[in-house]
């Protein structure tokens, strides 16, 4: 049995398969995931698992060079935005419109759907290089 890190088989395989510059999204329960995108659905009930818990787990396994969020998060969900900044630390943040973020889902390696029910709880993680 795996000793530590992400236990979910699909997420573990996704992270292991990613190369430099590839993208994975972690999204809330209401995010419109394109049919053709690789979906890993973790949503159990509203709030489980949370966006931040899922993000924290992903950041332990995936080298991330930058993230993309919708600028609406800081306006419509400032509490989550502030918590997000604490979680990602010094990883650079790019802010785009929510519609542009939804377009990013078409060019991603995978999309992880959480049970998060607060607005604009979506992020694009851009894979970095480990040394």
C-alpha positions in Angstrom: 0.0 0.0 0.0 1.2 3.5 -0.8 2.7 5.0 2.4 2.0 8.7 1.8 0.8 11.3 -0.7 -2.3 11.1 -2.8 -4.1 7.8 -2.4 -6.6 8.4 -5.1 -5.4 6.2 -8.0 -6.6 8.5 -10.8 -5.1 11.7 -9.3 -1.9 9.9 -8.5 -1.6 8.7 -12.1 -2.5 12.1 -13.5 0.2 13.8 -11.4 2.8 11.2 -12.3 2.0 11.6 -16.0 2.4 15.4 -16.1 5.3 17.2 -17.8 6.5 20.7 -17.6 3.9 23.3 -18.5 1.0 20.9 -18.5 -2.2 22.0 -16.7 -4.6 20.4 -14.2 -7.7 22.1 -12.9 -9.2 21.7 -9.4 -12.8 22.9 -9.5 -15.9 23.4 -7.5 -19.0 21.2 -7.7 -20.7 23.5 -10.2 -17.9 24.0 -12.7 -19.0 23.1 -16.3 -16.6 20.3 -17.2 -16.4 19.6 -21.0 -17.4 16.1 -21.9 -14.1 15.5 -23.7 -12.0 16.5 -20.7 -10.6 13.9 -18.3 -12.7 14.2 -15.2 -11.8 12.9 -11.7 -14.9 13.4 -9.7 -14.3 13.5 -5.9 -17.6 15.3 -5.0 -19.4 13.4 -2.3 -21.8 16.0 -0.8 -21.7 19.7 -0.7 -18.5 20.7 1.0 -16.8 17.3 0.9 -14.0 17.3 -0.1 -13.3 21.0 0.1 -11.4 22.9 -2.6 -8.6 23.8 -0.3 -8.1 20.3 1.1 -7.9 19.0 -2.4 -5.5 21.7 -3.5 -3.3 21.1 -0.4 -3.0 17.4 -1.3 -2.2 18.2 -4.9 0.5 20.7 -4.0 2.3 18.0 -1.9 2.6 15.8 -5.0 2.8 18.1 -7.9 5.6 20.6 -8.7 3.6 23.8 -9.6 5.3 26.8 -11.2 2.3 29.0 -11.4 -1.5 29.0 -11.0 -4.4 30.7 -12.7 -7.6 31.8 -11.0 -10.6 33.8 -12.0 -10.4 37.4 -10.8 -14.0 37.0 -9.7 -12.7 34.9 -6.8 -11.1 37.9 -5.1 -14.3 39.9 -5.6 -17.0 37.3 -4.9 -15.3 34.9 -2.5 -12.6 37.0 -0.7 -12.4 34.6 2.3 -11.4 31.8 0.0 -9.1 34.0 -2.0 -7.2 35.0 1.2 -7.0 31.3 2.3 -5.8 30.3 -1.2 -2.9 32.8 -1.0 -1.8 31.3 2.3 -1.9 27.8 0.8 0.0 28.5 -2.4 2.6 30.7 -0.7 5.0 32.2 -3.2 3.7 30.4 -6.3 2.9 33.2 -8.9 -0.8 33.8 -9.5 -2.3 34.9 -12.9 -5.8 36.3 -12.7 -8.1 36.0 -15.7 -11.9 36.1 -16.2 -14.0 33.2 -15.2 -15.0 32.6 -18.8 -11.3 32.5 -19.8 -10.7 30.0 -17.0 -13.5 27.8 -18.3 -11.7 27.8 -21.7 -8.6 26.5 -20.0 -10.4 23.3 -19.1 -10.3 22.2 -22.8 -6.5 22.2 -22.8 -5.8 20.5 -19.5 -4.4 17.1 -18.7 -7.3 16.6 -16.3 -9.9 18.2 -14.1 -10.5 17.3 -10.5 -14.0 18.1 -9.3 -14.4 18.7 -5.6 -17.5 19.0 -3.4 -16.8 22.7 -2.9 -20.0 24.8 -3.1 -18.6 28.3 -2.6 -18.4 30.5 -5.7 -15.4 30.7 -8.0 -13.5 27.9 -6.2 -11.5 26.9 -9.3 -7.8 26.9 -10.1 -5.5 25.9 -12.9 -2.2 24.4 -11.7 0.7 24.7 -14.2 3.2 21.9 -13.7 6.8 22.9 -13.1 10.1 21.1 -13.2 11.8 19.4 -10.2 15.5 19.4 -9.7 
